[in-house]
Amino acid sequence: MMNGPFQVLAEDGRVRPELEPGLSSDGLRKLYSLMATTRAADLKALKLQRQGRMGTFAPSLGHEACQVGSAFALEPKDWVFPYFRDLGAFMTLGLPLKNYYLYWMGNEEGMRIPAGLNIFTISVPVASQIPHAVGCGMALKYAKEQAAALVYFGDGATSEGDFSEALNFAGVFKTPNVLICINNQYAISTPVARQTAAPTIAQKASAYGFEGVRADGNDVLAMFALARKALEKARSGGGPTLIEAFTYRMGNHTTSDDASRYRQEAELKEWSRRDPIERFRLYLKGKGLWDEDFESRVQKEADDLIGKAVAEAESVPPPRPEDLFIHTYKNMPPELSDQLAELRDFLKREPR
Amino acid sequence: MMFNMVQALNQAMAQEMEKDPRVLVLGEDIGVDGGVFRLTDSLLEKFGPERVIDTPLAESAIVGTSIGMAAAGLRPIAEIQFMGFIYLAMNQIISHAARLRNRSRGRFTVPMVIRMPYGAGVRSLEHHSESTEALFCQIPGLKVVVPSTPYDAKGLLVASIRDDDPVIFLEPTRLYRAGRQEVPEELYEIPLGQARIVREGEGLTIIAWGAMIPVVEQAAESVGKDGVFPEVVDLRTLAPLDRKTVIESVKRTGRLLVVHEAPKTCGLGAEIAAFVSEKAMLNLEAPVLRITGQDITVPLAKGEDYYYPSPERVAWGIKKIMEF
């Protein structure tokens, strides 16, 4: 662990062949296309936000490898508990991009996760989703299902009580969990050195009695290999694993943030050199799996997908008053019905 | 069987667990020890450690993991040892348990019960006398239930376990072993959201719940000699409130007294007074009055009587409102 993060691909794309996870050519190309599409979709969201067509959201720039790589190792029966910067995981798991855009445009309908997709809703309060994933792990174990629950959270989350409480539960109850800390060096403006005095986040797992590993979060193959191993271990009763994805938040915290206030241009430049997509492109090129034709095909497909998703999301009508009331309880209590009736009555007189 | 409230609640959990394999209980000291008030006594022997889970000492994770379990299809009953320790789990309750149904548009629900003893009047140490139910009543998505008798306790807990929304289930510490009552052996539900008229009367309605019910009953009895026969309503469910029963009673009697042991300011009595003034102002013959705990930290044993509404203080309130 102290010997630096686990890597399959060096920064210049050179591979350690003995560590290659054995994906087919199609699989490798799929990984590339998912990362490239995630980036394009993320940049499109930023544009939409700047144009006033989307609300505040957390850009995923730089997170493509750690999210796509780890989510690629999931099976449909597994569960995923996202935080709020997980576009790569959503793309990989097949959440319609329309949903993602719609949610950040300010419509709850975006978080209506299609049936059959075991993706939990986005969690905004930092670290608070980790106990849910562990509880889900307890439920899977109780039902004797050979499935795992994977949760994403950031480096800032490791300072929260819920991180500690949830990892402690995971260790004590030996739950089938994979806990992925996306250590992107910053929680808004606060650097990771202000979150912990520990040299790594991975080592925190040992205090809870299970294994922690540190991966190069910009190496999609390293993330895939470690997640696959941890998921297999979880599904077969081996208990939880903490994976620290060592990476960098290349964008602002959210569209309302200005990272130039607290970090140096040189740092961003240095991390840009380690761009996760660029690295994987060099690797694929070396294997003869990437050329300009492939690239333009990937970009074209991404553009089509994104264009369609934006159009779909923007064509969803704004919610009706009842849409905002009906999911508060299974059955609407009389007081809520009265408030809804009063709102409708008001709107009839003063249409918006 | 003649049961006290502890036995009634214990039987409700045991029978629901027998009937529904999705129901499990978790919390601190609830397994081997049977819970500090013995609410979960013998459940571990009956159902084993997979369903009766002694957890680490961590309220947020008890509630947080219960949310994950509930969303994944189980029906957890989480015990918090005392209401004074629920604050550690407030983020999980408010930010997630109450909202998941709405956030996921109904895909993920949290059919979970969070049980805890609440209330003063037992000469307890600090943090063991809290009655902060109003904090939960303001949170959309939560239901808040408070029984006052063994019979109601069983039926309300069964209904809470079977409810598809998260329920905060407050158990009056003072009434746990205060008396016995015939409790049917079979499972039965008392629907949530329905108040109970404890005592029919005229000229005055008194609204209360939980541990205040016996206090109010005693006060109501004591004013009979003065020719006052108040109607007493036990809300049983604080959210959603049975406004209909309250309004109907007040329209009949023309006066309203609310009694709660929580502090007065922003207590549930304030909401009740407000909606009664909205819906029945012209029926009122006197201002709505509240007899409540004071807006101070619940005192320790020696000072508790200054805080806790007594039958005498309630009777004093009744006199004031009748003389208006």
Interface residues (C-beta under 8 A of the other chain):
Chain A: W79 F81 E108 E109 M111 R112 I113 A115 F120 T121 I122 S123 V124 P125 S128 I130 P131 H132 A133 V134 G135 C136 G137 M138 A139 L140 Y142 A143 A149 G161 D162 E165 A166 N168 F169 V172 F173 H327 T328 Y329 K330 P333 P334 E335 L336
Chain B: L24 E50 R51 I53 T55 P56 A58 S60 A61 V63 G64 T65 S66 I67 G68 M69 A70 A71 A72 G73 L74 P76 L88 N91 Q92 S95 H96 L100 R101 N102 R103 S104 R105 G106 R107 F108 T109 P140 G141 K143 D163 D164 D165 G193 P240 L241 R243 K244
